[in-house]
């Protein structure tokens, strides 16, 4: 087996980040795989929910152009032939490993399972969501029991696959920051006191947004606060306005570093699943904010896998504690800088896409062996 692998990666979209946080990590991960010398081809459908919504945004075309400019090293091919065996037999000939990311169709999964036996590639499933817990029937429809293994983004998911699906070939691959993009901007002027970049989340955290962002901000009316994200209902936007928060709507993720650079601190408000059930899994924006050297205050979630050191970020249990933490950091910038540097050290030492590319390479070689 060659040291360098031929990898085909199927994803909902790597070009569009509209309500698609998976694109953040997949872009960086596959860039890092290319830099290790692997031949990587990314496949995504021509028409996908995320990219269709992105194209409705005023900034949609510019976001796609920025992706092309930032990631010229990624080969992306679009398709509309999920069940065309001849097409995929030719496209995947010579592949060592095919990785199917979640948010795909049973038709495509069936095609890949058929060709796996004909072409001899290893077929892996990459899960970065809570459907194994919240919608297991969707995963069953993909035939995941016939895959060569499952890659999950937290140990709690490994337990779910083992217990609910009787899977045994399981690997944990946490998300991480693409530090070719997310990096500090020293001495950047600060336009905002607090920024939060996060989507509404299907009411999975509407109460948490009120408790850990709006209520603390209302108690500090002099704060300059900005929020970016999509799928905010009319009532949600009204609540932001009433709290004195500036709402910026869709923000291309490649522009997030400059927004972080212009802010004194950020907050993390996990969706309810990640706070109560999917323990140990931070979302991608935790890694990205810390990689930009920003102090971060987080609503409750349990770092059960010890991804971070004490002092890398600040955890608070209530909205009142969030307000007090905001006040403390804004009153003492040196405190925020010390925490930011500590968090940045941990990202650079353990949680970059380069780290994950080495881990994914090891996973691929293990399954091929």
C-alpha positions as CSV (number, residue, x, y, z in Angstrom):
1,X,0.0,0.0,0.0
2,X,1.3,3.4,-1.0
3,X,2.1,5.9,1.8
4,X,-0.2,8.4,0.0
5,X,-3.9,7.5,-0.3
6,X,-6.5,8.2,-2.9
7,X,-9.6,9.4,-1.0
8,X,-13.1,10.3,-2.2
9,X,-15.1,12.3,0.3
10,X,-18.8,12.8,-0.2
11,X,-20.4,15.7,1.7
12,X,-23.6,17.7,1.6
13,X,-21.6,20.8,0.7
14,X,-18.0,21.9,1.3
15,X,-18.6,25.1,-0.8
16,X,-21.5,26.4,1.2
17,X,-21.4,27.2,4.9
18,X,-25.0,28.4,5.1
19,X,-26.3,26.7,8.3
20,X,-23.7,24.1,7.5
21,X,-21.0,24.1,10.2
22,X,-19.7,20.8,8.9
23,X,-18.2,22.7,5.9
24,X,-15.9,24.7,8.3
25,X,-14.1,21.6,9.5
26,X,-14.3,19.5,6.3
27,X,-12.6,22.3,4.3
28,X,-9.7,22.5,6.7
29,X,-9.4,18.7,7.2
30,X,-9.2,17.9,3.5
31,X,-6.8,20.7,2.8
32,X,-4.6,19.3,5.5
33,X,-4.9,15.8,4.0
34,X,-3.8,17.2,0.6
35,X,-0.8,18.8,2.3
36,X,0.1,15.4,3.7
37,X,0.3,14.2,0.1
38,X,-3.0,12.3,-0.3
39,X,-5.0,12.6,-3.5
40,X,-8.4,13.9,-2.3
41,X,-11.5,14.5,-4.4
42,X,-14.6,16.0,-2.8
43,X,-18.1,15.2,-4.2
44,X,-21.2,17.2,-3.4
45,X,-24.6,17.3,-5.1
46,X,-25.3,20.0,-7.6
47,X,-28.5,21.0,-5.8
48,X,-28.2,20.9,-2.0
49,X,-30.2,22.6,0.7
50,X,-27.3,24.6,2.1
51,X,-26.0,25.9,-1.2
52,X,-29.5,26.6,-2.6
53,X,-30.2,28.8,0.5
54,X,-26.8,30.4,0.2
55,X,-27.5,31.5,-3.3
56,X,-30.6,33.4,-2.0
57,X,-28.4,35.5,0.2
58,X,-27.1,38.9,-1.0
59,X,-23.6,37.8,0.0
60,X,-24.0,34.3,-1.5
61,X,-22.1,34.7,-4.7
62,X,-19.2,36.5,-2.9
63,X,-19.1,33.7,-0.4
64,X,-18.7,31.1,-3.1
65,X,-16.0,33.2,-4.8
66,X,-14.2,33.5,-1.5
67,X,-14.2,29.8,-1.0
68,X,-12.7,29.3,-4.5
69,X,-10.0,31.9,-3.8
70,X,-9.2,30.5,-0.3
71,X,-9.2,26.8,-1.2
72,X,-7.7,26.5,-4.7
73,X,-6.0,23.3,-3.5
74,X,-9.4,21.5,-3.0
75,X,-10.9,19.5,-5.9
76,X,-14.7,19.7,-5.8
77,X,-16.9,17.9,-8.2
78,X,-20.7,18.2,-8.2
79,X,-23.0,15.4,-9.3
80,X,-26.7,14.6,-9.9
81,X,-26.4,10.9,-10.7
82,X,-26.7,9.2,-7.3
83,X,-27.7,5.8,-8.7
84,X,-25.7,5.7,-11.9
85,X,-23.4,2.7,-11.3
86,X,-21.4,3.2,-14.5
87,X,-20.7,6.9,-13.7
88,X,-19.5,6.1,-10.2
89,X,-17.6,3.0,-11.2
90,X,-15.5,5.2,-13.5
91,X,-15.3,8.1,-11.0
92,X,-14.2,6.0,-8.0
93,X,-11.8,3.6,-9.8
94,X,-8.5,3.7,-8.0
95,X,-9.9,5.0,-4.7
96,X,-8.4,3.5,-1.6
97,X,-10.9,5.0,0.8
98,X,-14.4,6.5,0.2
99,X,-15.8,8.5,3.1
100,X,-19.5,9.3,3.2
101,X,-20.3,12.3,5.4
102,X,-23.8,12.4,7.0
103,X,-26.7,14.4,5.4
104,X,-26.7,12.1,2.3
105,X,-29.3,10.0,0.6
106,X,-30.0,6.2,0.9
107,X,-29.7,6.0,-2.9
108,X,-26.1,7.2,-2.9
109,X,-25.2,5.1,0.1
110,X,-26.6,2.0,-1.7
111,X,-24.6,2.8,-4.8
112,X,-21.4,3.1,-2.8
113,X,-22.0,-0.1,-1.0
114,X,-22.5,-1.9,-4.3
115,X,-19.3,-0.5,-5.8
116,X,-17.3,-1.1,-2.6
117,X,-17.4,-4.8,-3.4
118,X,-16.7,-4.4,-7.1
119,X,-13.8,-1.9,-6.7
120,X,-12.4,-2.9,-3.4
121,X,-12.2,0.4,-1.6
122,X,-12.9,0.8,2.1
123,X,-16.1,2.7,2.9
124,X,-16.3,4.8,6.0
125,X,-19.2,6.9,7.4
126,X,-18.4,10.2,9.0
127,X,-20.9,11.3,11.6
128,X,-20.8,14.9,13.1
129,X,-24.4,15.3,14.2
130,X,-26.9,13.9,16.8
131,X,-29.0,11.8,14.4
132,X,-27.7,8.5,15.8
133,X,-29.5,9.6,19.0
134,X,-32.4,11.7,17.7
135,X,-33.2,10.0,14.4
136,X,-31.6,6.5,14.3
137,X,-34.0,5.3,11.5
138,X,-32.4,7.8,9.1
139,X,-29.0,6.2,9.7
140,X,-30.4,2.7,9.3
141,X,-31.8,3.7,5.9
142,X,-28.2,4.3,4.8
143,X,-27.1,0.7,5.5
144,X,-24.4,1.8,7.9
145,X,-24.0,-1.7,9.3
146,X,-22.4,-2.7,6.0
147,X,-19.8,0.1,6.1
148,X,-16.2,-0.8,7.0
149,X,-16.3,1.6,10.0
150,X,-17.7,4.7,11.5
151,X,-15.9,8.0,12.3
152,X,-17.6,10.0,15.0
153,X,-16.8,13.4,16.5
154,X,-17.1,12.4,20.1
155,X,-16.7,9.4,22.4
156,X,-20.4,9.6,23.4
157,X,-21.3,8.8,19.8
158,X,-19.0,5.9,19.7
159,X,-21.0,4.5,22.6
160,X,-24.3,5.1,20.8
161,X,-23.1,3.3,17.7
162,X,-21.8,0.4,19.8
163,X,-25.0,0.0,21.9
164,X,-27.7,0.9,19.4
165,X,-26.2,-0.3,16.1
166,X,-23.9,-3.1,17.3
167,X,-21.0,-1.5,15.4
168,X,-17.5,-2.4,16.5
169,X,-15.2,-0.6,14.1
170,X,-15.4,2.9,15.5
171,X,-13.0,5.9,15.6
172,X,-13.3,9.3,17.3
173,X,-12.2,12.3,15.2
174,X,-13.0,15.5,16.9
175,X,-13.5,18.7,14.9
176,X,-10.7,21.3,14.9
177,X,-9.8,24.7,13.7
178,X,-8.4,25.4,10.2
179,X,-5.5,27.5,11.3
180,X,-4.6,28.4,7.8
181,X,-7.7,30.7,8.0
182,X,-8.5,31.1,11.8
183,X,-5.6,33.0,13.3
184,X,-5.2,36.0,15.6
185,X,-5.1,39.6,14.1
186,X,-2.8,41.5,16.5
187,X,-3.7,45.1,17.5
188,X,-7.0,45.0,15.5
189,X,-9.3,47.9,16.6
190,X,-12.3,46.7,18.6
191,X,-15.7,47.8,17.3
192,X,-17.7,45.5,19.6
193,X,-17.6,44.4,23.2
194,X,-19.3,41.1,22.5
195,X,-19.9,39.1,19.4
196,X,-21.8,35.8,18.9
197,X,-21.8,33.9,15.7
198,X,-24.4,31.3,15.7
199,X,-27.6,30.1,13.9
200,X,-31.0,30.0,15.5
201,X,-30.9,26.2,15.6
202,X,-34.5,25.0,15.1
203,X,-35.5,26.1,18.6
204,X,-32.8,23.8,20.0
205,X,-31.4,26.8,22.0
206,X,-33.9,29.6,21.8
207,X,-34.3,29.6,25.6
208,X,-30.6,29.5,26.0
209,X,-30.0,32.4,23.7
210,X,-32.4,34.4,25.9
211,X,-30.7,33.4,29.2
212,X,-27.1,33.5,28.2
213,X,-27.0,36.3,25.7
214,X,-30.1,38.6,25.7
215,X,-30.7,38.8,29.5
216,X,-27.0,39.6,30.3
217,X,-26.9,42.2,27.5
218,X,-30.1,43.9,28.6
219,X,-28.5,44.2,32.1
220,X,-25.6,46.1,30.5
221,X,-27.2,48.6,28.1
222,X,-23.9,50.3,27.3
223,X,-22.4,47.2,25.7
224,X,-21.8,47.0,21.9
225,X,-23.0,43.6,20.9
226,X,-23.3,42.0,17.4
227,X,-24.9,38.7,16.4
228,X,-24.5,36.9,13.1
229,X,-26.4,33.8,11.9
230,X,-29.3,32.5,9.8
231,X,-32.8,31.1,10.3
232,X,-33.7,33.7,12.9
233,X,-37.5,33.9,13.1
234,X,-39.2,37.3,13.2
235,X,-39.6,37.1,16.9
236,X,-36.0,36.2,17.4
237,X,-34.8,39.3,15.5
238,X,-37.3,41.4,17.4
239,X,-35.8,40.1,20.7
240,X,-32.3,41.0,19.5
241,X,-33.4,44.5,18.6
242,X,-35.2,45.1,21.9
243,X,-32.0,44.0,23.7
244,X,-30.0,46.6,21.7
245,X,-28.1,43.9,19.8
246,X,-27.0,44.5,16.2
247,X,-28.1,41.6,14.0
248,X,-25.8,41.1,10.9
249,X,-27.6,38.1,9.4
250,X,-25.6,35.6,7.3
251,X,-21.8,35.8,7.7
252,X,-19.6,33.9,5.4
253,X,-17.4,31.8,7.8
254,X,-14.3,32.9,6.0
255,X,-15.0,36.4,7.2
256,X,-15.5,35.3,10.8
257,X,-11.8,35.9,11.8
258,X,-12.0,39.6,11.0
259,X,-15.3,39.8,13.0
260,X,-13.6,38.1,16.0
261,X,-10.6,40.4,15.6
262,X,-12.9,43.4,16.0
263,X,-14.5,42.1,19.2
264,X,-13.3,42.0,22.8
265,X,-14.9,38.6,23.6
266,X,-17.3,36.0,22.4
267,X,-19.7,33.6,23.9
268,X,-20.6,30.0,23.2
269,X,-24.3,28.8,23.4
270,X,-24.5,25.1,22.6
271,X,-27.6,23.6,21.3
272,X,-29.5,21.6,23.9
273,X,-28.4,18.2,22.7
274,X,-24.8,19.1,23.2
275,X,-25.4,20.5,26.7
276,X,-27.5,17.6,28.0
277,X,-26.8,14.4,26.0
278,X,-23.9,14.8,23.5
279,X,-21.4,15.3,26.3
280,X,-17.8,16.1,25.5
281,X,-18.5,17.6,22.1
282,X,-17.9,21.3,21.6
283,X,-19.1,22.8,18.3
284,X,-16.7,24.0,15.6
285,X,-17.0,27.7,16.6
286,X,-15.3,27.0,20.0
287,X,-12.2,25.8,18.2
288,X,-12.4,28.7,15.7
289,X,-12.9,31.5,18.3
290,X,-10.0,30.2,20.4
291,X,-7.8,29.9,17.3
292,X,-8.4,33.6,16.7
293,X,-7.1,34.4,20.1
294,X,-10.4,35.6,21.6
295,X,-11.6,35.2,25.2
296,X,-14.6,32.9,25.2
297,X,-17.3,32.5,27.8
298,X,-19.4,29.4,27.5
299,X,-22.9,28.4,28.6
300,X,-22.9,24.9,30.2
301,X,-21.6,21.9,28.4
302,X,-19.4,19.1,29.9
303,X,-15.9,18.8,28.6
304,X,-15.9,15.1,29.5
305,X,-13.0,14.2,27.1
306,X,-10.7,16.9,28.5
307,X,-10.1,18.6,25.2
308,X,-9.3,21.9,27.0
309,X,-7.3,22.8,30.0
310,X,-8.8,24.7,33.0
311,X,-8.6,28.4,32.0
312,X,-8.7,27.9,28.2
313,X,-12.3,29.2,28.3
314,X,-14.7,30.3,31.1
315,X,-17.7,28.1,31.8
316,X,-20.8,29.7,33.5
317,X,-23.9,27.9,34.8
318,X,-26.5,30.7,34.7
319,X,-27.3,33.9,32.8
320,X,-26.3,35.9,35.9
321,X,-22.9,34.3,35.9
322,X,-22.6,35.1,32.2
323,X,-23.2,38.8,32.9
324,X,-20.7,38.8,35.7
325,X,-18.1,37.1,33.5
326,X,-18.7,39.6,30.7
327,X,-18.3,42.5,33.2
328,X,-15.1,41.0,34.6
329,X,-13.4,40.5,31.2
330,X,-14.4,43.9,29.9
331,X,-13.2,45.6,33.1
332,X,-9.9,43.8,33.1
333,X,-8.5,43.4,29.5
334,X,-5.3,41.7,30.8
335,X,-7.4,38.9,32.2
336,X,-9.1,38.3,28.9
337,X,-5.8,38.4,27.0
338,X,-4.3,35.8,29.4
339,X,-7.2,33.4,28.8
340,X,-7.1,34.0,25.1
341,X,-3.4,33.1,24.9
342,X,-4.0,30.0,26.9
343,X,-6.8,28.9,24.7
344,X,-4.8,29.6,21.6
345,X,-1.9,27.5,22.9
346,X,-4.2,24.5,23.4
347,X,-5.6,24.9,19.9
348,X,-2.2,25.1,18.3
349,X,-0.9,22.2,20.4
350,X,-3.8,19.8,20.0
351,X,-6.8,20.9,17.9
352,X,-5.8,22.0,14.4
353,X,-6.9,20.4,11.1
354,X,-3.3,19.3,10.7
355,X,-3.6,17.2,13.9
356,X,-6.9,15.7,12.6
357,X,-5.4,14.9,9.2
358,X,-2.7,12.8,10.8
359,X,-5.4,11.0,12.9
360,X,-7.6,10.4,9.8
361,X,-4.6,9.1,7.9
362,X,-4.0,6.6,10.7
363,X,-7.7,5.6,10.6
364,X,-7.6,5.0,6.9
365,X,-4.5,2.9,7.1
366,X,-5.9,0.9,9.9
367,X,-9.1,0.0,8.1
368,X,-7.2,-0.8,4.9
369,X,-4.9,-3.1,6.8
